[in-house]
Amino acid sequence: MILEEDENDDDRILEGGEWDRESWWYKLAHVCRRWRYLILSSAFHLRLRLVCTYGTPVADMLAHSPPLPLVIDHVDDDHDITTEHEEGIVLALQLRDRVCRIRLQMPVPNLERLITAIGDEFPVLDYLYVAAPTKEKTNLVLPQTFRAPHLRHLVLDNVICPIGSPLLTPTMGLLTLSLLNIHPSAYFSPNDLLQRLSLMPQLETLGIVFHSPVSNRHVERQLLITPIMTHVTLPSLQWFGFKGASAYLEALLPRMTTPILEKLQILFFNQLTYPVPHLQQFINTAENLTFRTARIAFDEEGVSIRVYPHQGAKMYTLYVEVGCKPIDWQVASAAQVFDALSTAFLTVNSLILEYNGSFIPSEWRHEVDRRPWRELLRSFSNVEILRVGVGDDFVGQLSRSLQLEDGEPPLELLPELKELSYSAIDDDDAAFAAFIDARQNAGRPVTLIRHGTSPTESWFSAPFSEPEEF
């Protein structure tokens, strides 16, 4: 398969890249008879594939082409699934001994009809990606008769795959396992997951995302009834993503050994507390998770932090998100989680704080409790450069939070800070003035830089984008 995507690109890992590039040889084969003969006679060495996708007359292509391996690729929310499209997919799926990759993302009624067409063994299938719209509650289940002994990549989104499915014990060993938007009806315990993972020593990418929260109390009761006895070593795991209750994650991490992990992505549902001592220990013992630059972003739905190994890195090594609102809860939740991970942030020397929502919450325009902001900042004691944006209300919140309390030592917050940049629209030079004066008087001056608009991209060369969710 020809790929030009960055090796760290989430889409390439989870969705397999641009499969339509497999048709590169079509035009060359039509140049002349000699070229056609040369290309087809080297089909194995050139890894030629027939791509069944939108706009492809599948029936004609299959009737007039050599029996090459098939790539079935129908992932495009912008196209309607016509009867002809559906019939073409079914026709290709019937050639089970030739289908090497399947990628289907479409409305539920279409998927319901097509999933029934994979109820048999696909002996050469390497990649399976099936996704239903996440806003729709579905009961889509892969047929129990479906087999893929050589499957290496399995990504299911809003599609049920029972944890005991034979599909999760392929002969060759899975490299990618991503089970997204797992509904309560398909819930599996940490113990069941660990037992299944023990059969996947070659796993490189693992994502477990629950559709809705299962309470910490439920997970804890379950663990009392069935204690976890399994310990799993995943020597090849490079990317681990999880979304669910903190108790579930805390049950997994002390029983997982991942010596070469390079990227950790954690998303929490809204909950009152976030006790994550095992997460902190897991991060501290992961040798490849290096932290230098952190970026904390607030929006209408929650708060997230991306931590990068160095300035300008394209891929984060740690991503943590807490889904909650309003803003005071976001700050308090972030402060709690970051405090638990503060030892991991000791190497962070550059911090960006920003708001990425479409509007500034009204509560930011009023005086609010400074304590959560101060607790959040205490988790980054070695930061030397702080960037703040976007907007005067956001800047005002941080400015007030950095003001010293009565009797407070001037180096209580951000003691190593050397530079503070912020963006503001109004001509207000009072932002951070009290903080800057206090540091000047303490003999630890901080350079203050004001920008008229948010220069976030110039601050941090890695573009801001939502991570591919597991």
Buried (B, 14 or more C-beta within 10 A) or exposed (E): BEEEEEEBBBEBBBBBBBBBEBBEBBEEBEEEEEBBEEBBEEBEEEBBBBBBBBEBEBBEBBEEBEEBBBBBBBBEEEEEBEEEBBEBBBBBBEBBEBBBBBBBBBEBEBBEEBBEBBEEEBBBBBBBBBBBBBEEBBEBBBEEEBBBBBBBBBBBBBBBBBBEBEBBBBEEBBBBBBBBBBBEEBBBBBBBBBBBBBEBBBBBBBBBBBBEBBEBEBBBEBBEEEEBEBEBEBEBBBBBBBBBBBBBBBBBBBBBBBEEBBBBBBBBBBBEEBBBEBBBBBBEEBEBBBBBBBBBBBBBBBBBBBBBBEBEBEBBBBBBBBBBBEBBBBBBBBBBBBBBBBEBBEEBBBBBBBBBBEEBBEEBEEEBEBEBBBBBBBBBBBBBBBBBBBBBBBBBBBBBBBBBEEEEEBBEBBBEBBBBBBBBEEEEEEBBEBBBEBBEEEEBEBEBEBBEEBBBEEBBEBEEEEBBBB
